[in-house]
Amino acid sequence: MERFIHDENLALFRKKLADPQLTDEERKVVLKLLADEEARQIASQGTAEDRKPD
């Protein structure tokens, strides 16, 4: 379920960035949200790999 939410958030933020009416300030916020979500996804993937049995 978490993966689905991450994927949907990433898609939403990328779609927002494609909007030509986005102001510079809004673009900065969306870029920050996108970076945070990408970092969260990377961190959760590392956690899942840690749980895999050897």
PQR file with spaces between the fields and no chain letter, atoms N, CA, C, O and H, PARSE charges and radii, in Angstrom:
ATOM       1  N    MET     1       0.819   -1.189    0.000 -0.4000 1.5000
ATOM       2  CA   MET     1       0.000    0.000    0.000 -0.0000 2.0000
ATOM       3  C    MET     1       0.868    1.260    0.000  0.5500 1.7000
ATOM       4  O    MET     1       0.572    2.228   -0.701 -0.5500 1.4000
ATOM       5  N    GLU     2       1.947    1.238    0.797 -0.4000 1.5000
ATOM       6  CA   GLU     2       2.832    2.402    0.851 -0.0000 2.0000
ATOM       7  C    GLU     2       3.435    2.704   -0.514  0.5500 1.7000
ATOM       8  O    GLU     2       3.561    3.863   -0.907 -0.5500 1.4000
ATOM       9  H    GLU     2       2.188    0.452    1.366  0.4000 1.0000
ATOM      10  N    ARG     3       3.804    1.654   -1.226 -0.4000 1.5000
ATOM      11  CA   ARG     3       4.408    1.841   -2.561 -0.0000 2.0000
ATOM      12  C    ARG     3       3.422    2.547   -3.495  0.5500 1.7000
ATOM      13  O    ARG     3       3.805    3.440   -4.251 -0.5500 1.4000
ATOM      14  H    ARG     3       3.701    0.712   -0.907  0.4000 1.0000
ATOM      15  N    PHE     4       2.160    2.143   -3.438 -0.4000 1.5000
ATOM      16  CA   PHE     4       1.134    2.758   -4.270 -0.0000 2.0000
ATOM      17  C    PHE     4       1.029    4.252   -3.965  0.5500 1.7000
ATOM      18  O    PHE     4       0.964    5.079   -4.874 -0.5500 1.4000
ATOM      19  H    PHE     4       1.849    1.417   -2.824  0.4000 1.0000
ATOM      20  N    ILE     5       1.014    4.582   -2.690 -0.4000 1.5000
ATOM      21  CA   ILE     5       0.903    5.987   -2.283 -0.0000 2.0000
ATOM      22  C    ILE     5       2.116    6.786   -2.766  0.5500 1.7000
ATOM      23  O    ILE     5       1.967    7.898   -3.271 -0.5500 1.4000
ATOM      24  H    ILE     5       1.068    3.910   -1.951  0.4000 1.0000
ATOM      25  N    HIS     6       3.309    6.221   -2.612 -0.4000 1.5000
ATOM      26  CA   HIS     6       4.517    6.893   -3.096 -0.0000 2.0000
ATOM      27  C    HIS     6       4.434    7.128   -4.600  0.5500 1.7000
ATOM      28  O    HIS     6       4.710    8.228   -5.077 -0.5500 1.4000
ATOM      29  H    HIS     6       3.430    5.317   -2.201  0.4000 1.0000
ATOM      30  N    ASP     7       4.053    6.095   -5.341 -0.4000 1.5000
ATOM      31  CA   ASP     7       3.968    6.213   -6.799 -0.0000 2.0000
ATOM      32  C    ASP     7       2.949    7.267   -7.219  0.5500 1.7000
ATOM      33  O    ASP     7       3.194    8.040   -8.146 -0.5500 1.4000
ATOM      34  H    ASP     7       3.829    5.201   -4.953  0.4000 1.0000
ATOM      35  N    GLU     8       1.818    7.296   -6.542 -0.4000 1.5000
ATOM      36  CA   GLU     8       0.780    8.284   -6.868 -0.0000 2.0000
ATOM      37  C    GLU     8       1.243    9.704   -6.534  0.5500 1.7000
ATOM      38  O    GLU     8       0.989   10.637   -7.296 -0.5500 1.4000
ATOM      39  H    GLU     8       1.619    6.668   -5.790  0.4000 1.0000
ATOM      40  N    ASN     9       1.916    9.865   -5.404 -0.4000 1.5000
ATOM      41  CA   ASN     9       2.451   11.181   -5.040 -0.0000 2.0000
ATOM      42  C    ASN     9       3.478   11.655   -6.063  0.5500 1.7000
ATOM      43  O    ASN     9       3.453   12.814   -6.477 -0.5500 1.4000
ATOM      44  H    ASN     9       2.122    9.107   -4.785  0.4000 1.0000
ATOM      45  N    LEU    10       4.375   10.768   -6.471 -0.4000 1.5000
ATOM      46  CA   LEU    10       5.380   11.132   -7.459 -0.0000 2.0000
ATOM      47  C    LEU    10       4.724   11.545   -8.774  0.5500 1.7000
ATOM      48  O    LEU    10       5.114   12.546   -9.376 -0.5500 1.4000
ATOM      49  H    LEU    10       4.394    9.826   -6.135  0.4000 1.0000
ATOM      50  N    ALA    11       3.741   10.786   -9.214 -0.4000 1.5000
ATOM      51  CA   ALA    11       3.032   11.114  -10.455 -0.0000 2.0000
ATOM      52  C    ALA    11       2.325   12.464  -10.339  0.5500 1.7000
ATOM      53  O    ALA    11       2.362   13.268  -11.270 -0.5500 1.4000
ATOM      54  H    ALA    11       3.425    9.974   -8.724  0.4000 1.0000
ATOM      55  N    LEU    12       1.692   12.707   -9.212 -0.4000 1.5000
ATOM      56  CA   LEU    12       0.986   13.972   -9.003 -0.0000 2.0000
ATOM      57  C    LEU    12       1.949   15.157   -9.028  0.5500 1.7000
ATOM      58  O    LEU    12       1.668   16.166   -9.675 -0.5500 1.4000
ATOM      59  H    LEU    12       1.662   12.054   -8.456  0.4000 1.0000
ATOM      60  N    PHE    13       3.073   15.045   -8.336 -0.4000 1.5000
ATOM      61  CA   PHE    13       4.036   16.142   -8.290 -0.0000 2.0000
ATOM      62  C    PHE    13       4.633   16.400   -9.673  0.5500 1.7000
ATOM      63  O    PHE    13       4.824   17.554  -10.056 -0.5500 1.4000
ATOM      64  H    PHE    13       3.301   14.225   -7.811  0.4000 1.0000
ATOM      65  N    ARG    14       4.925   15.349  -10.420 -0.4000 1.5000
ATOM      66  CA   ARG    14       5.468   15.523  -11.775 -0.0000 2.0000
ATOM      67  C    ARG    14       4.442   16.171  -12.693  0.5500 1.7000
ATOM      68  O    ARG    14       4.791   17.004  -13.530 -0.5500 1.4000
ATOM      69  H    ARG    14       4.770   14.411  -10.109  0.4000 1.0000
ATOM      70  N    LYS    15       3.185   15.792  -12.539 -0.4000 1.5000
ATOM      71  CA   LYS    15       2.122   16.392  -13.340 -0.0000 2.0000
ATOM      72  C    LYS    15       1.995   17.883  -13.018  0.5500 1.7000
ATOM      73  O    LYS    15       1.847   18.713  -13.915 -0.5500 1.4000
ATOM      74  H    LYS    15       2.902   15.116  -11.859  0.4000 1.0000
ATOM      75  N    LYS    16       2.057   18.207  -11.727 -0.4000 1.5000
ATOM      76  CA   LYS    16       1.969   19.611  -11.311 -0.0000 2.0000
ATOM      77  C    LYS    16       3.109   20.434  -11.915  0.5500 1.7000
ATOM      78  O    LYS    16       2.901   21.571  -12.340 -0.5500 1.4000
ATOM      79  H    LYS    16       2.178   17.532  -10.998  0.4000 1.0000
ATOM      80  N    LEU    17       4.313   19.856  -11.952 -0.4000 1.5000
ATOM      81  CA   LEU    17       5.465   20.579  -12.487 -0.0000 2.0000
ATOM      82  C    LEU    17       5.307   20.876  -13.982  0.5500 1.7000
ATOM      83  O    LEU    17       5.909   21.822  -14.490 -0.5500 1.4000
ATOM      84  H    LEU    17       4.482   18.933  -11.607  0.4000 1.0000
ATOM      85  N    ALA    18       4.517   20.090  -14.676 -0.4000 1.5000
ATOM      86  CA   ALA    18       4.300   20.293  -16.113 -0.0000 2.0000
ATOM      87  C    ALA    18       3.309   21.423  -16.385  0.5500 1.7000
ATOM      88  O    ALA    18       3.163   21.852  -17.529 -0.5500 1.4000
ATOM      89  H    ALA    18       4.029   19.321  -14.263  0.4000 1.0000
ATOM      90  N    ASP    19       2.636   21.900  -15.363 -0.4000 1.5000
ATOM      91  CA   ASP    19       1.639   22.959  -15.520 -0.0000 2.0000
ATOM      92  C    ASP    19       2.339   24.281  -15.822  0.5500 1.7000
ATOM      93  O    ASP    19       3.106   24.773  -14.994 -0.5500 1.4000
ATOM      94  H    ASP    19       2.754   21.551  -14.433  0.4000 1.0000
ATOM      95  N    PRO    20       2.084   24.872  -17.009 -0.5600 1.5000
ATOM      96  CA   PRO    20       2.763   26.122  -17.365  0.2800 2.0000
ATOM      97  C    PRO    20       2.297   27.317  -16.532  0.5500 1.7000
ATOM      98  O    PRO    20       2.969   28.348  -16.522 -0.5500 1.4000
ATOM      99  N    GLN    21       1.180   27.207  -15.845 -0.4000 1.5000
ATOM     100  CA   GLN    21       0.673   28.321  -15.043 -0.0000 2.0000
ATOM     101  C    GLN    21       1.217   28.324  -13.616  0.5500 1.7000
ATOM     102  O    GLN    21       0.857   29.183  -12.810 -0.5500 1.4000
ATOM     103  H    GLN    21       0.634   26.369  -15.854  0.4000 1.0000
ATOM     104  N    LEU    22       2.077   27.369  -13.311 -0.4000 1.5000
ATOM     105  CA   LEU    22       2.666   27.275  -11.977 -0.0000 2.0000
ATOM     106  C    LEU    22       3.616   28.461  -11.759  0.5500 1.7000
ATOM     107  O    LEU    22       4.472   28.743  -12.597 -0.5500 1.4000
ATOM     108  H    LEU    22       2.369   26.672  -13.965  0.4000 1.0000
ATOM     109  N    THR    23       3.454   29.141  -10.636 -0.4000 1.5000
ATOM     110  CA   THR    23       4.344   30.257  -10.332 -0.0000 2.0000
ATOM     111  C    THR    23       5.695   29.715   -9.863  0.5500 1.7000
ATOM     112  O    THR    23       5.819   28.534   -9.538 -0.5500 1.4000
ATOM     113  H    THR    23       2.758   28.912   -9.955  0.4000 1.0000
ATOM     114  N    ASP    24       6.689   30.575   -9.832 -0.4000 1.5000
ATOM     115  CA   ASP    24       8.018   30.159   -9.374 -0.0000 2.0000
ATOM     116  C    ASP    24       7.968   29.660   -7.932  0.5500 1.7000
ATOM     117  O    ASP    24       8.619   28.675   -7.583 -0.5500 1.4000
ATOM     118  H    ASP    24       6.588   31.534  -10.095  0.4000 1.0000
ATOM     119  N    GLU    25       7.195   30.343   -7.107 -0.4000 1.5000
ATOM     120  CA   GLU    25       7.086   29.948   -5.697 -0.0000 2.0000
ATOM     121  C    GLU    25       6.411   28.579   -5.575  0.5500 1.7000
ATOM     122  O    GLU    25       6.861   27.730   -4.806 -0.5500 1.4000
ATOM     123  H    GLU    25       6.666   31.143   -7.391  0.4000 1.0000
ATOM     124  N    GLU    26       5.351   28.372   -6.322 -0.4000 1.5000
ATOM     125  CA   GLU    26       4.659   27.072   -6.302 -0.0000 2.0000
ATOM     126  C    GLU    26       5.579   25.973   -6.829  0.5500 1.7000
ATOM     127  O    GLU    26       5.596   24.860   -6.302 -0.5500 1.4000
ATOM     128  H    GLU    26       4.986   29.062   -6.947  0.4000 1.0000
ATOM     129  N    ARG    27       6.342   26.295   -7.874 -0.4000 1.5000
ATOM     130  CA   ARG    27       7.275   25.315   -8.448 -0.0000 2.0000
ATOM     131  C    ARG    27       8.313   24.889   -7.410  0.5500 1.7000
ATOM     132  O    ARG    27       8.650   23.708   -7.318 -0.5500 1.4000
ATOM     133  H    ARG    27       6.328   27.198   -8.302  0.4000 1.0000
ATOM     134  N    LYS    28       8.818   25.842   -6.631 -0.4000 1.5000
ATOM     135  CA   LYS    28       9.789   25.514   -5.575 -0.0000 2.0000
ATOM     136  C    LYS    28       9.182   24.555   -4.558  0.5500 1.7000
ATOM     137  O    LYS    28       9.832   23.600   -4.133 -0.5500 1.4000
ATOM     138  H    LYS    28       8.544   26.801   -6.706  0.4000 1.0000
ATOM     139  N    VAL    29       7.931   24.813   -4.170 -0.4000 1.5000
ATOM     140  CA   VAL    29       7.261   23.955   -3.185 -0.0000 2.0000
ATOM     141  C    VAL    29       7.059   22.553   -3.750  0.5500 1.7000
ATOM     142  O    VAL    29       7.317   21.564   -3.065 -0.5500 1.4000
ATOM     143  H    VAL    29       7.403   25.589   -4.515  0.4000 1.0000
ATOM     144  N    VAL    30       6.602   22.466   -4.987 -0.4000 1.5000
ATOM     145  CA   VAL    30       6.355   21.156   -5.595 -0.0000 2.0000
ATOM     146  C    VAL    30       7.668   20.403   -5.772  0.5500 1.7000
ATOM     147  O    VAL    30       7.724   19.195   -5.545 -0.5500 1.4000
ATOM     148  H    VAL    30       6.393   23.270   -5.543  0.4000 1.0000
ATOM     149  N    LEU    31       8.718   21.101   -6.173 -0.4000 1.5000
ATOM     150  CA   LEU    31      10.024   20.440   -6.303 -0.0000 2.0000
ATOM     151  C    LEU    31      10.509   19.897   -4.963  0.5500 1.7000
ATOM     152  O    LEU    31      11.082   18.809   -4.898 -0.5500 1.4000
ATOM     153  H    LEU    31       8.673   22.083   -6.358  0.4000 1.0000
ATOM     154  N    LYS    32      10.277   20.653   -3.902 -0.4000 1.5000
ATOM     155  CA   LYS    32      10.662   20.188   -2.554 -0.0000 2.0000
ATOM     156  C    LYS    32       9.850   18.956   -2.164  0.5500 1.7000
ATOM     157  O    LYS    32      10.395   17.994   -1.623 -0.5500 1.4000
ATOM     158  H    LYS    32       9.812   21.536   -3.955  0.4000 1.0000
ATOM     159  N    LEU    33       8.540   18.988   -2.440 -0.4000 1.5000
ATOM     160  CA   LEU    33       7.693   17.834   -2.138 -0.0000 2.0000
ATOM     161  C    LEU    33       8.124   16.611   -2.941  0.5500 1.7000
ATOM     162  O    LEU    33       8.153   15.495   -2.422 -0.5500 1.4000
ATOM     163  H    LEU    33       8.097   19.769   -2.880  0.4000 1.0000
ATOM     164  N    LEU    34       8.457   16.830   -4.208 -0.4000 1.5000
ATOM     165  CA   LEU    34       8.910   15.728   -5.056 -0.0000 2.0000
ATOM     166  C    LEU    34      10.214   15.135   -4.521  0.5500 1.7000
ATOM     167  O    LEU    34      10.354   13.916   -4.433 -0.5500 1.4000
ATOM     168  H    LEU    34       8.433   17.737   -4.629  0.4000 1.0000
ATOM     169  N    ALA    35      11.155   15.988   -4.169 -0.4000 1.5000
ATOM     170  CA   ALA    35      12.432   15.509   -3.631 -0.0000 2.0000
ATOM     171  C    ALA    35      12.224   14.745   -2.325  0.5500 1.7000
ATOM     172  O    ALA    35      12.839   13.700   -2.111 -0.5500 1.4000
ATOM     173  H    ALA    35      11.041   16.979   -4.240  0.4000 1.0000
ATOM     174  N    ASP    36      11.363   15.259   -1.456 -0.4000 1.5000
ATOM     175  CA   ASP    36      11.076   14.576   -0.190 -0.0000 2.0000
ATOM     176  C    ASP    36      10.445   13.206   -0.436  0.5500 1.7000
ATOM     177  O    ASP    36      10.796   12.228    0.223 -0.5500 1.4000
ATOM     178  H    ASP    36      10.863   16.108   -1.630  0.4000 1.0000
ATOM     179  N    GLU    37       9.523   13.144   -1.380 -0.4000 1.5000
ATOM     180  CA   GLU    37       8.842   11.875   -1.667 -0.0000 2.0000
ATOM     181  C    GLU    37       9.811   10.872   -2.291  0.5500 1.7000
ATOM     182  O    GLU    37       9.761    9.682   -1.977 -0.5500 1.4000
ATOM     183  H    GLU    37       9.238   13.939   -1.915  0.4000 1.0000
ATOM     184  N    GLU    38      10.693   11.350   -3.176 -0.4000 1.5000
ATOM     185  CA   GLU    38      11.690   10.452   -3.760 -0.0000 2.0000
ATOM     186  C    GLU    38      12.620    9.920   -2.677  0.5500 1.7000
ATOM     187  O    GLU    38      12.969    8.740   -2.685 -0.5500 1.4000
ATOM     188  H    GLU    38      10.733   12.316   -3.431  0.4000 1.0000
ATOM     189  N    ALA    39      13.021   10.774   -1.751 -0.4000 1.5000
ATOM     190  CA   ALA    39      13.890   10.340   -0.653 -0.0000 2.0000
ATOM     191  C    ALA    39      13.174    9.328    0.235  0.5500 1.7000
ATOM     192  O    ALA    39      13.769    8.343    0.672 -0.5500 1.4000
ATOM     193  H    ALA    39      12.738   11.733   -1.744  0.4000 1.0000
ATOM     194  N    ARG    40      11.892    9.579    0.499 -0.4000 1.5000
ATOM     195  CA   ARG    40      11.094    8.668    1.315 -0.0000 2.0000
ATOM     196  C    ARG    40      10.982    7.293    0.639  0.5500 1.7000
ATOM     197  O    ARG    40      11.058    6.255    1.296 -0.5500 1.4000
ATOM     198  H    ARG    40      11.409   10.379    0.144  0.4000 1.0000
ATOM     199  N    GLN    41      10.802    7.311   -0.678 -0.4000 1.5000
ATOM     200  CA   GLN    41      10.676    6.051   -1.412 -0.0000 2.0000
ATOM     201  C    GLN    41      11.994    5.279   -1.378  0.5500 1.7000
ATOM     202  O    GLN    41      11.998    4.063   -1.191 -0.5500 1.4000
ATOM     203  H    GLN    41      10.740    8.154   -1.212  0.4000 1.0000
ATOM     204  N    ILE    42      13.101    5.979   -1.557 -0.4000 1.5000
ATOM     205  CA   ILE    42      14.411    5.332   -1.507 -0.0000 2.0000
ATOM     206  C    ILE    42      14.655    4.744   -0.123  0.5500 1.7000
ATOM     207  O    ILE    42      15.160    3.629    0.005 -0.5500 1.4000
ATOM     208  H    ILE    42      13.097    6.968   -1.709  0.4000 1.0000
ATOM     209  N    ALA    43      14.300    5.490    0.897 -0.4000 1.5000
ATOM     210  CA   ALA    43      14.484    5.015    2.273 -0.0000 2.0000
ATOM     211  C    ALA    43      13.624    3.787    2.556  0.5500 1.7000
ATOM     212  O    ALA    43      14.076    2.858    3.225 -0.5500 1.4000
ATOM     213  H    ALA    43      13.890    6.396    0.793  0.4000 1.0000
ATOM     214  N    SER    44      12.401    3.775    2.057 -0.4000 1.5000
ATOM     215  CA   SER    44      11.524    2.632    2.308 -0.0000 2.0000
ATOM     216  C    SER    44      11.987    1.410    1.532  0.5500 1.7000
ATOM     217  O    SER    44      11.791    0.282    1.986 -0.5500 1.4000
ATOM     218  H    SER    44      12.035    4.530    1.514  0.4000 1.0000
ATOM     219  N    GLN    45      12.595    1.611    0.375 -0.4000 1.5000
ATOM     220  CA   GLN    45      13.129    0.479   -0.386 -0.0000 2.0000
ATOM     221  C    GLN    45      14.312   -0.130    0.354  0.5500 1.7000
ATOM     222  O    GLN    45      14.469   -1.350    0.389 -0.5500 1.4000
ATOM     223  H    GLN    45      12.755    2.527    0.006  0.4000 1.0000
ATOM     224  N    GLY    46      15.138    0.722    0.943 -0.4000 1.5000
ATOM     225  CA   GLY    46      16.272    0.230    1.723 -0.0000 2.0000
ATOM     226  C    GLY    46      15.804   -0.552    2.927  0.5500 1.7000
ATOM     227  O    GLY    46      16.398   -1.571    3.279 -0.5500 1.4000
ATOM     228  H    GLY    46      15.010    1.713    0.914  0.4000 1.0000
ATOM     229  N    THR    47      14.743   -0.086    3.565 -0.4000 1.5000
ATOM     230  CA   THR    47      14.180   -0.785    4.714 -0.0000 2.0000
ATOM     231  C    THR    47      13.637   -2.144    4.304  0.5500 1.7000
ATOM     232  O    THR    47      13.833   -3.125    5.020 -0.5500 1.4000
ATOM     233  H    THR    47      14.260    0.742    3.280  0.4000 1.0000
ATOM     234  N    ALA    48      12.964   -2.219    3.175 -0.4000 1.5000
ATOM     235  CA   ALA    48      12.408   -3.489    2.694 -0.0000 2.0000
ATOM     236  C    ALA    48      13.523   -4.463    2.363  0.5500 1.7000
ATOM     237  O    ALA    48      13.398   -5.660    2.625 -0.5500 1.4000
ATOM     238  H    ALA    48      12.805   -1.421    2.593  0.4000 1.0000
ATOM     239  N    GLU    49      14.620   -3.964    1.786 -0.4000 1.5000
ATOM     240  CA   GLU    49      15.745   -4.837    1.471 -0.0000 2.0000
ATOM     241  C    GLU    49      16.407   -5.357    2.732  0.5500 1.7000
ATOM     242  O    GLU    49      16.911   -6.479    2.752 -0.5500 1.4000
ATOM     243  H    GLU    49      14.721   -2.992    1.573  0.4000 1.0000
ATOM     244  N    ASP    50      16.410   -4.550    3.787 -0.4000 1.5000
ATOM     245  CA   ASP    50      16.995   -4.980    5.066 -0.0000 2.0000
ATOM     246  C    ASP    50      16.218   -6.145    5.667  0.5500 1.7000
ATOM     247  O    ASP    50      16.788   -6.965    6.386 -0.5500 1.4000
ATOM     248  H    ASP    50      16.000   -3.638    3.771  0.4000 1.0000
ATOM     249  N    ARG    51      14.919   -6.224    5.378 -0.4000 1.5000
ATOM     250  CA   ARG    51      14.076   -7.263    5.955 -0.0000 2.0000
ATOM     251  C    ARG    51      14.136   -8.579    5.184  0.5500 1.7000
ATOM     252  O    ARG    51      13.670   -9.604    5.681 -0.5500 1.4000
ATOM     253  H    ARG    51      14.455   -5.558    4.794  0.4000 1.0000
ATOM     254  N    LYS    52      14.703   -8.564    3.976 -0.4000 1.5000
ATOM     255  CA   LYS    52      14.768   -9.784    3.175 -0.0000 2.0000
ATOM     256  C    LYS    52      15.696  -10.795    3.841  0.5500 1.7000
ATOM     257  O    LYS    52      16.784  -10.441    4.296 -0.5500 1.4000
ATOM     258  H    LYS    52      15.082   -7.731    3.572  0.4000 1.0000
ATOM     259  N    PRO    53      15.268  -12.043    3.895 -0.5600 1.5000
ATOM     260  CA   PRO    53      16.157  -13.068    4.459  0.2800 2.0000
ATOM     261  C    PRO    53      17.312  -13.356    3.513  0.5500 1.7000
ATOM     262  O    PRO    53      17.156  -13.289    2.294 -0.5500 1.4000
ATOM     263  N    ASP    54      18.472  -13.677    4.078 -0.4000 1.5000
ATOM     264  CA   ASP    54      19.662  -13.978    3.257 -0.0000 2.0000
ATOM     265  C    ASP    54      19.609  -15.334    2.637  0.5500 1.7000
ATOM     266  O    ASP    54      20.534  -15.724    1.924 -0.5500 1.4000
ATOM     267  H    ASP    54      18.599  -13.731    5.068  0.4000 1.0000
